[in-house]
Amino acid sequence: MSAAPPGPALTRRAALLSAAASVAGCGERRGEPVPMAWVGAAHERGHRLRDAGAALPAASRQRRADVLIVGGGIAGLAAARALRRAGIEDFALLELEDQAGGNSRARSLGGLRCPLGAHYLPVPGEPAAEVRAWLHEIGLLQMQAGVAVPDERYLCHSPQERLFFDGAWFDGLLPPAAPGSATLAQYRRFGALVDEAHDTLGFALPTQRAPWRDGHRALDAETFAAWLDRHGLDDAKLRWYLDYACRDDYGAGLATVSAWAGLHYFASRHGFHAPGDEAGERDAVFTWPEGNAWLAERLAAGLGERLQPARVVLRAEPQRQGWQVLALDAGGDAGKAGAGVAEAWTARALVLATPLFIAARLLRDAAPPALAAVARAPHAPWLVANLALREPLLDRGIGAPPAWDNVAYGSASLGYVDAGHQRLSPMPAPTVLTAYWALPQAERAALLAGSAAQWTARVLAELQPLHPDLAPKLERVELMRYGHAMSIPVPGLRGSPALAALAAMAGPLQFAHADLSAYSVFEEAFTHGDRAGAAVAAWLKR
């Protein structure tokens, strides 16, 4: 592999020192520092499950439902929707946090809503039939002359994305390549290989809609970096962009994820096009200031008391007539790991809409053998930083204008999106920038132990070379950490027979999570949740 691309103008050490000084000095003209805080995730609750061991509290409440859903992310919410569509209303959804949505939650900051995680949904294609059906229900897709047309009010405004490269902004995220250059030749070569893989093997989103073939299995057996090496694709710009794409969707780079994952990113969606070779406009994406929380909130609407937040589920055990689930009602007290009233829930059927490693801990001795085979799959830690600004940033005026998604070539981060980009008013106004970081697994402990000021300094170190006026305009910083944000599709994981077995289980126990697809996006989670809810409904009716 060629040498790593250069980062922004400042050296890493100088940038961090500058950012630390900025954090300390922000707000001096008002006589006070900029507030910084961790928000959103009650990691103490999750660690209560991790540390539970054999000592479980005695239940002081007895509760029941026909169906229990554990996990209120997109998969769990989709499972609840599927139950209701089948006429089953006697269920409860137990969610760890105070707010449902999983990685698709939001907050308000400086009067603007902003995402705590996932922030867009590409307009789904035909294979995502369940997602498309729901989007029709809520009006995001509408039939016009026999064609499904997205509601343009919720499509990302133009310009959609730009890349800071060599001191200037460029439209799109693919680094520029001069006509006749070796970089352009490699772009076109990779695009041809993506087209070939799509045409000969087939790729789909959700992934289970494409039959798994020997060619997929071969791709799944090696890393994406090794596959690129074998095809002589060593250009630094191409490698950086492909590594960025993998970190963005999978939480790890091309040296970690499988070649299947690297090709799936493009072949299941829009393909890969060299600059000037695009067949048409970029794929349209739905987005909102609060990101995919807009979708999660509509999935959760109408659940009422069926949605039971602040529930720390500790154990799930089979009984003669169904399942018993032990949970703590944490009552919103995230800061006390052992706090809560113990509840014993009984149900005829159980949907585990949690990451698979969590499902394995909950089931213990009752876990299917297939679960043990994949429960140790790696998960990526993530940091999401929301920065409230009293006024928009000055643009450096070189190249492409401000966009919704803004990325710096060579950066350790994944860039930032602007929560104010969807505004219709042309007048300058306060805004919120949401910066995303997919971190190495080795940094999980540092993410938990580090202070808000330390991590803010790292965020600013990446952004200040792009926007020197950032620090004086900063009003508040809120940081969200995910210790296990998403499954990483390492070689061998997507093709694991264990994943297929878990997704195909029949009966009163169903698994519903994007982990079953080896990676985490909305379409995968929704489809697994819909399938699991429908399977439980069918079992109950039999």
C-alpha positions in Angstrom: 0.0 0.0 0.0 1.2 3.5 -0.8 2.1 6.0 1.9 -0.7 7.6 3.9 -2.0 10.9 2.5 -1.1 14.2 4.1 -3.4 15.6 6.7 -4.6 19.2 7.1 -1.9 22.0 7.2 -1.2 21.8 11.0 0.9 18.9 12.4 -1.0 16.6 14.7 0.9 17.9 17.8 0.5 21.6 16.9 -3.2 21.1 16.1 -3.9 19.5 19.4 -2.0 22.2 21.3 -3.9 24.9 19.3 -7.2 23.1 20.0 -6.5 22.8 23.7 -5.7 26.5 23.9 -8.9 27.2 22.0 -11.0 25.1 24.4 -9.5 26.9 27.3 -9.9 30.3 25.8 -13.3 30.0 24.1 -15.8 32.5 25.5 -13.3 34.7 27.2 -15.1 37.8 25.9 -18.1 36.7 28.0 -15.9 35.9 31.0 -16.6 32.2 31.0 -15.5 29.0 29.2 -17.6 27.3 26.6 -19.7 24.5 28.3 -18.8 21.0 27.3 -20.6 17.8 28.3 -21.1 14.1 27.6 -24.8 13.5 26.7 -27.2 10.9 25.5 -25.9 7.5 26.6 -26.2 5.8 30.0 -23.2 3.6 29.7 -23.5 2.7 33.4 -26.7 0.9 32.6 -25.1 -1.2 29.9 -22.2 -2.0 32.2 -24.7 -3.2 34.8 -25.5 -6.1 32.5 -21.8 -6.7 31.8 -21.0 -6.8 35.5 -24.1 -8.7 36.7 -22.4 -12.1 36.9 -24.5 -14.7 38.7 -25.8 -12.3 41.4 -29.2 -11.2 40.1 -31.7 -9.1 42.1 -35.0 -10.6 43.3 -37.9 -9.2 41.4 -40.4 -7.1 43.3 -42.7 -6.6 40.4 -44.4 -9.2 38.2 -45.4 -8.1 34.7 -46.5 -9.9 31.6 -47.2 -9.5 27.8 -47.8 -11.8 24.9 -44.5 -10.6 23.3 -41.4 -8.9 24.7 -39.1 -6.9 22.5 -35.7 -6.2 24.1 -34.0 -3.2 22.4 -35.6 0.0 21.1 -33.4 0.8 18.2 -34.6 0.7 14.6 -34.9 -3.1 14.5 -36.9 -3.2 17.8 -39.2 -0.4 16.6 -39.7 -2.1 13.3 -40.6 -5.4 15.1 -43.2 -3.5 17.1 -44.6 -2.1 13.9 -44.8 -5.6 12.4 -46.7 -6.9 15.4 -49.2 -4.1 15.3 -49.7 -4.6 11.5 -50.5 -8.3 12.3 -53.1 -7.3 14.9 -51.0 -8.0 18.0 -51.2 -5.2 20.5 -50.2 -7.1 23.7 -46.5 -6.5 23.7 -43.9 -4.5 25.5 -40.7 -3.0 24.2 -37.9 -2.7 26.8 -35.3 0.0 26.0 -32.1 0.6 27.9 -32.1 4.4 27.4 -34.6 7.1 28.2 -35.3 7.6 24.5 -35.9 5.0 21.8 -34.0 5.0 18.5 -30.7 3.4 19.3 -28.1 5.0 17.0 -30.9 7.2 15.5 -31.6 9.6 18.4 -31.3 13.4 18.7 -31.1 16.4 21.0 -31.8 20.1 20.8 -28.8 22.4 21.1 -29.0 26.2 20.8 -32.6 26.0 19.6 -31.7 23.6 16.8 -32.3 19.8 16.7 -29.2 17.8 15.9 -28.4 14.1 15.5 -26.7 11.9 18.1 -25.9 9.3 15.5 -27.2 8.3 12.1 -28.1 11.3 10.0 -29.4 10.3 6.6 -31.3 7.6 4.7 -30.6 7.1 0.9 -33.8 6.8 -1.0 -34.2 3.0 -0.9 -34.2 0.8 -4.0 -36.6 -2.0 -4.8 -34.9 -4.7 -2.7 -35.7 -2.7 0.5 -39.4 -3.5 0.0 -40.2 -3.3 3.7 -38.6 0.1 4.2 -40.2 1.5 1.0 -43.6 0.3 2.2 -43.2 2.2 5.4 -41.9 5.3 3.7 -45.1 5.2 1.6 -47.2 5.0 4.8 -45.6 8.1 6.3 -45.6 10.1 3.0 -41.8 10.2 2.2 -42.5 8.2 -1.0 -45.6 8.9 -3.1 -46.8 7.2 -6.3 -46.9 9.5 -9.3 -47.8 8.0 -12.7 -46.9 4.5 -11.4 -43.5 5.6 -10.1 -42.4 6.0 -6.4 -41.3 9.6 -6.0 -39.6 11.0 -2.9 -41.0 14.0 -1.1 -38.5 16.7 -2.1 -39.0 18.7 1.1 -37.0 16.0 2.9 -34.3 15.4 0.4 -30.8 16.9 1.2 -30.5 20.4 -0.2 -27.7 21.1 -2.7 -24.8 21.3 -2.4 -24.8 17.9 -0.7 -21.1 17.2 0.0 -17.6 18.6 -0.5 -14.0 17.7 0.2 -11.2 20.0 1.5 -8.1 19.0 -0.6 -4.8 20.9 -1.1 -6.1 24.1 0.4 -9.4 24.2 -1.5 -12.9 22.8 -1.4 -14.0 20.4 -4.2 -17.5 19.2 -5.0 -18.1 15.6 -3.9 -15.9 13.5 -1.7 -13.7 11.8 -4.3 -10.3 13.5 -4.5 -9.7 15.3 -7.8 -7.8 13.6 -10.6 -6.2 15.3 -13.5 -7.1 14.1 -17.1 -4.7 11.4 -18.2 -3.3 10.8 -14.7 -2.6 7.5 -13.1 -5.1 8.4 -10.4 -7.9 8.8 -12.9 -6.9 5.5 -14.6 -7.2 3.7 -11.2 -10.5 5.3 -10.5 -11.9 4.0 -13.8 -10.3 0.6 -13.2 -12.0 0.3 -9.8 -15.3 1.4 -11.2 -15.1 -1.3 -13.8 -14.4 -3.9 -11.1 -17.4 -2.7 -9.1 -19.6 -3.0 -12.2 -18.3 -6.4 -12.9 -18.9 -7.6 -9.4 -22.5 -6.2 -9.5 -23.2 -7.9 -12.8 -21.7 -11.3 -12.2 -22.4 -11.8 -8.5 -25.2 -9.5 -7.5 -25.3 -7.1 -4.5 -28.4 -5.7 -2.8 -29.4 -3.5 0.1 -30.5 -5.2 2.4 -27.8 -7.7 1.7 -30.0 -10.8 2.2 -31.9 -9.9 -1.0 -28.8 -11.0 -3.1 -28.2 -14.8 -3.1 -24.9 -15.7 -1.5 -22.6 -17.2 -4.1 -19.1 -18.7 -4.2 -17.8 -15.4 -5.5 -19.2 -13.6 -2.5 -17.6 -16.2 -0.2 -14.3 -15.6 -1.8 -14.5 -11.9 -1.4 -15.6 -12.4 2.2 -12.4 -14.5 2.9 -9.9 -11.6 2.5 -9.5 -8.0 3.5 -10.5 -5.2 1.2 -6.9 -4.0 1.3 -5.6 -7.4 0.2 -8.1 -7.5 -2.7 -7.0 -4.0 -3.8 -3.4 -5.1 -3.7 -4.1 -8.1 -5.9 -5.7 -5.8 -8.5 -2.8 -3.4 -8.4 -5.0 -0.5 -7.0 -2.5 1.4 -4.9 -3.2 5.0 -5.7 -3.1 7.1 -2.5 -6.2 9.2 -3.4 -8.2 6.1 -4.3 -7.0 4.3 -1.2 -7.9 7.2 1.1 -11.4 7.5 -0.3 -12.1 3.8 -0.1 -10.8 3.8 3.5 -13.0 6.7 4.3 -16.1 5.0 2.8 -15.4 1.9 4.9 -14.9 3.9 8.1 -18.1 5.8 7.4 -20.3 2.7 7.0 -18.5 0.0 8.9 -16.5 1.8 11.6 -13.1 0.4 10.4 -10.8 0.9 7.4 -10.0 -1.2 4.3 -7.3 -3.1 6.1 -9.9 -4.5 8.5 -13.1 -5.0 6.6 -13.6 -7.8 4.1 -13.4 -7.3 0.3 -17.1 -8.2 0.2 -17.9 -5.3 2.5 -15.7 -2.9 0.4 -17.4 -3.8 -2.8 -20.9 -4.0 -1.3 -20.7 -0.4 -0.3 -20.7 0.6 -3.9 -22.2 -2.3 -5.8 -25.4 -2.4 -3.7 -26.0 1.3 -4.2 -24.7 3.8 -6.8 -21.7 2.1 -8.2 -18.4 4.0 -8.4 -17.8 6.8 -10.9 -14.6 8.6 -11.7 -14.9 12.4 -11.9 -16.6 13.4 -15.1 -17.8 9.8 -15.7 -21.0 10.0 -13.6 -24.0 8.7 -15.4 -26.4 11.1 -13.7 -27.0 13.0 -10.5 -25.9 11.7 -7.1 -28.2 9.3 -5.3 -30.8 11.3 -3.4 -30.8 11.1 0.4 -33.4 12.0 3.0 -32.1 14.0 5.9 -33.3 16.3 8.7 -31.6 18.6 11.2 -32.0 15.8 13.8 -30.9 13.1 11.4 -32.6 9.7 11.5 -34.2 10.5 14.8 -37.0 11.9 12.6 -37.6 8.4 11.4 -37.2 6.7 14.8 -39.7 9.1 16.4 -42.3 8.2 13.7 -41.7 4.5 14.3 -42.2 5.0 18.0 -45.3 7.2 17.7 -48.4 5.5 19.1 -46.6 2.9 21.2 -47.7 4.6 24.4 -47.0 2.5 27.5 -45.9 -0.5 25.3 -42.6 1.4 25.1 -40.8 0.9 28.5 -37.7 3.1 28.6 -34.9 3.0 31.2 -35.1 -0.8 31.4 -31.8 -2.6 32.1 -32.5 -6.2 31.0 -30.3 -8.6 32.9 -31.4 -12.1 31.9 -33.8 -14.0 29.6 -34.7 -17.6 30.4 -37.1 -20.1 28.7 -40.0 -21.3 30.7 -42.6 -24.1 30.1 -45.0 -21.6 28.6 -42.7 -19.0 27.1 -40.0 -16.7 28.5 -39.1 -14.9 31.7 -37.1 -11.7 31.4 -35.5 -10.0 34.4 -35.1 -6.2 34.1 -34.3 -3.2 36.2 -36.5 -0.1 36.0 -33.7 2.5 36.2 -36.2 5.3 36.5 -34.0 7.7 34.5 -31.2 7.5 37.1 -28.4 6.9 34.6 -25.7 7.8 37.1 -26.3 4.9 39.5 -25.4 1.6 37.9 -27.2 -0.5 40.5 -30.2 1.7 40.8 -33.6 0.4 39.8 -36.6 -1.7 40.8 -36.3 -5.3 39.6 -39.1 -6.6 37.4 -39.9 -10.1 36.2 -41.6 -10.1 32.8 -43.2 -13.2 31.4 -44.2 -13.5 27.8 -45.1 -16.2 25.2 -42.6 -14.9 22.7 -39.3 -12.9 22.8 -37.6 -10.7 20.2 -34.0 -9.8 21.0 -33.4 -6.6 19.0 -30.0 -6.1 20.6 -26.4 -6.5 19.3 -25.6 -10.2 19.2 -23.0 -10.0 22.0 -25.7 -8.5 24.3 -28.2 -11.3 23.3 -25.6 -13.9 24.2 -25.2 -12.4 27.7 -28.9 -12.2 28.2 -29.6 -15.8 27.2 -26.5 -17.4 28.8 -27.1 -21.2 28.9 -30.3 -20.8 26.7 -28.4 -19.3 23.8 -28.5 -21.2 20.5 -25.1 -22.6 19.5 -25.0 -20.3 16.4 -25.1 -17.3 18.7 -21.8 -18.2 20.4 -20.1 -18.4 17.0 -20.7 -14.8 16.2 -21.2 -13.1 19.6 -17.5 -12.2 19.7 -17.6 -10.3 16.4 -15.9 -6.9 16.8 -17.8 -3.6 17.2 -16.5 -0.1 16.5 -16.5 2.7 19.0 -17.8 6.0 17.8 -17.7 9.7 18.9 -20.4 12.2 17.8 -19.7 15.8 18.7 -22.3 18.6 18.3 -20.9 22.1 18.2 -23.4 25.0 18.6 -22.2 28.1 16.8 -23.6 31.6 17.4 -23.2 32.4 13.7 -22.2 30.5 10.6 -18.5 30.0 9.8 -16.8 32.1 7.2 -16.0 30.1 4.2 -12.4 30.3 2.9 -13.8 31.2 -0.5 -11.7 28.7 -2.5 -13.7 26.2 -4.5 -17.0 24.6 -3.7 -19.5 26.5 -1.5 -20.6 25.2 2.0 -22.4 21.9 1.8 -24.3 19.6 4.1 -21.5 17.1 4.4 -18.0 18.4 4.7 -14.8 16.3 4.8 -11.1 17.0 4.9 -8.8 14.7 2.9 -6.4 12.8 5.2 -8.4 13.6 8.3 -8.7 11.1 11.2 -12.4 12.1 11.5 -15.3 11.5 9.1 -16.0 15.3 8.7 -19.1 17.1 9.8 -22.7 17.8 8.7 -24.5 21.1 9.2 -27.8 20.9 11.0 -28.8 24.3 9.6 -28.3 23.2 5.9 -31.9 22.2 5.5 -33.2 25.7 6.3 -35.1 27.5 3.6 -34.2 31.0 4.9 -31.1 32.5 3.1 -30.3 34.7 6.2 -27.3 33.8 8.3 -28.3 32.2 11.6 -26.8 30.2 14.5 -26.2 26.6 13.6 -24.9 23.2 14.9 -22.1 21.2 13.3 -22.2 17.5 14.0 -18.7 15.9 13.7 -18.3 12.1 13.4 -15.4 9.9 14.4 -15.1 6.1 13.9 -12.4 5.2 16.4 -10.1 2.2 16.5 -11.2 -0.5 18.9 -8.1 0.2 21.0 -9.5 3.6 21.9 -12.7 2.3 23.5 -11.3 2.6 27.0 -9.9 6.1 26.3 -13.3 7.2 24.9 -15.0 6.1 28.2 -12.3 7.6 30.5 -11.5 10.8 28.7 -13.0 14.2 29.7 -15.3 16.2 27.5 -12.6 18.9 27.3 -10.0 16.3 26.1 -12.2 15.0 23.3 -13.4 18.4 22.3 -9.7 19.4 21.8 -9.3 16.4 19.4 -12.4 17.4 17.5 -11.3 21.0 17.2 -7.8 20.0 16.1 -9.4 18.4 13.0 -11.8 21.3 12.3 -9.8 24.4 13.0 -7.4 24.1 10.0 -10.6 24.2 7.8 -12.3 27.0 9.8 -9.9 29.3 11.7 -12.9 31.3 13.0 -14.5 28.2 14.7 -13.3 28.7 18.3 -14.5 32.3 18.8 -18.0 31.4 17.5 -18.4 28.3 19.7 -21.2 28.4 22.2 -21.5 24.9 23.5 -20.2 21.4 22.8 -22.1 18.1 23.5 -20.4 14.8 22.9 -22.0 11.4 22.5 -19.9 8.2 22.8 -20.8 4.7 21.6 -18.6 2.0 23.0 -20.0 -0.6 20.6 -21.7 1.5 17.8 -21.7 -1.0 15.0 -20.6 -4.5 13.9 -17.4 -4.5 11.8 -17.7 -6.8 8.7 -14.3 -8.5 9.2 -13.4 -11.4 6.8 -15.6 -14.4 7.3 -18.4 -12.6 9.2 -21.0 -11.8 6.5 -20.8 -15.4 5.1 -20.9 -17.0 8.5 -23.5 -19.9 8.6 -24.2 -18.8 12.2 -25.6 -15.5 11.0 -27.8 -17.1 8.5 -29.1 -19.6 11.1 -30.0 -16.9 13.5 -31.9 -14.9 10.9 -33.8 -18.0 9.8 -35.0 -19.3 13.2 -38.6 -20.1 13.6 -40.7 -20.1 16.7 -41.1 -17.9 19.8 -37.5 -16.7 20.0 -36.4 -14.3 17.3 -33.2 -12.2 16.7 -33.6 -8.8 15.1 -30.6 -6.6 14.7 -28.4 -5.2 12.0 -25.6 -7.4 13.4 -27.3 -10.2 11.5 -26.1 -8.5 8.3 -22.6 -8.1 9.7 -22.8 -4.3 9.5 -25.2 -1.5 10.6 -27.4 0.7 8.4 -31.0 1.6 8.7 -32.2 -0.7 5.9 -30.6 -3.8 7.4 -32.0 -3.1 10.9 -35.5 -2.3 9.7 -35.7 -5.4 7.5 -34.6 -7.7 10.3 -37.0 -6.1 12.8 -39.9 -6.4 10.3 -39.0 -10.1 9.6 -38.8 -11.0 13.3 -42.0 -9.2 14.3 -43.9 -11.0 11.4 -42.4 -14.4 12.4 -43.5 -14.0 16.0 -47.0 -12.9 14.9 -47.3 -15.9 12.7 -46.1 -18.3 15.5 -48.7 -16.8 17.9 -51.5 -17.2 15.5 -50.6 -20.8 14.9 
